[in-house]
C-alpha cells in the first residue's frame, strides 16, 4: 500500500502518462477533524464507489452455490 500525506487542495494522480493524461485525479477538498473530503476527477466511463458499495455490487454479481455461498471462479 502506498501511503501519501497531502494538505488541503493538494492532488494525487493515478495512472496515465504525458501523452494520455491521468486516469484518476484525487484532490483533498477539506479536512475537518477526522473527516477528509476528496474530489475525484475520472472519465465518465470509470465507476467510482466507496468500498462498502463496491463490495455489495461484487457480492450481488457473484453466482451462488446450492448452499447459498458465493462461488469463487477457478484461478487460471
C-alpha positions as CSV (number, residue, x, y, z in Angstrom):
1,X,0.0,0.0,0.0
2,X,1.3,3.4,-0.9
3,X,0.7,6.0,1.9
4,X,0.8,9.7,1.0
5,X,0.4,12.8,3.0
6,X,-1.5,15.6,1.3
7,X,-2.7,19.0,2.5
8,X,-5.9,20.8,1.5
9,X,-6.1,21.5,-2.3
10,X,-3.1,19.1,-3.0
11,X,-3.6,16.5,-5.6
12,X,-2.7,12.8,-6.3
13,X,-2.7,11.5,-9.8
14,X,-3.2,7.8,-10.6
15,X,-2.2,6.2,-13.9
16,X,-1.9,7.9,-17.3
17,X,1.2,9.3,-18.9
18,X,2.4,12.5,-20.5
19,X,0.6,11.6,-23.7
20,X,-2.7,10.4,-22.3
21,X,-3.1,12.4,-19.1
22,X,-4.1,11.0,-15.7
23,X,-6.6,8.2,-15.4
24,X,-7.7,9.4,-11.9
25,X,-7.1,12.7,-10.2
26,X,-7.9,13.0,-6.5
27,X,-7.9,16.4,-4.7
28,X,-8.1,16.9,-1.0
29,X,-11.0,19.4,-0.7
30,X,-11.4,19.7,3.0
31,X,-10.1,18.4,6.3
32,X,-12.4,18.7,9.3
33,X,-11.4,16.8,12.4
34,X,-11.2,13.1,11.5
35,X,-13.0,13.6,8.2
36,X,-11.4,14.2,4.8
37,X,-13.4,15.3,1.8
38,X,-11.9,14.1,-1.5
39,X,-12.8,15.2,-5.1
40,X,-12.3,12.6,-7.8
41,X,-11.8,13.5,-11.5
42,X,-12.2,10.5,-13.7
43,X,-13.5,9.8,-17.2
44,X,-17.3,9.3,-17.2
45,X,-17.0,5.6,-18.1
46,X,-14.9,4.8,-15.0
47,X,-17.1,3.9,-12.0
48,X,-16.0,5.2,-8.5
49,X,-17.6,3.7,-5.4
50,X,-17.0,3.7,-1.7
51,X,-15.5,0.3,-0.7
52,X,-18.7,-0.9,1.1
53,X,-20.8,-0.1,-2.0
54,X,-18.3,-1.8,-4.3
55,X,-18.3,-4.9,-2.1
56,X,-22.2,-5.1,-2.3
57,X,-22.0,-4.8,-6.1
58,X,-19.5,-7.6,-6.3
59,X,-21.4,-9.8,-3.9
60,X,-24.7,-9.4,-5.8
61,X,-22.9,-10.1,-9.1
62,X,-21.4,-13.4,-7.9
63,X,-23.3,-16.7,-8.6
64,X,-24.2,-18.6,-5.5
65,X,-23.7,-22.3,-4.9
66,X,-26.6,-24.5,-3.8
67,X,-25.7,-23.8,-0.2
68,X,-26.1,-20.1,-0.7
69,X,-22.3,-19.4,-0.5
70,X,-20.7,-17.2,-3.2
71,X,-18.9,-19.2,-5.9
72,X,-15.3,-18.3,-6.4
73,X,-14.2,-18.8,-10.1
74,X,-11.2,-21.1,-10.5
75,X,-7.9,-19.5,-10.9
76,X,-6.2,-19.8,-14.2
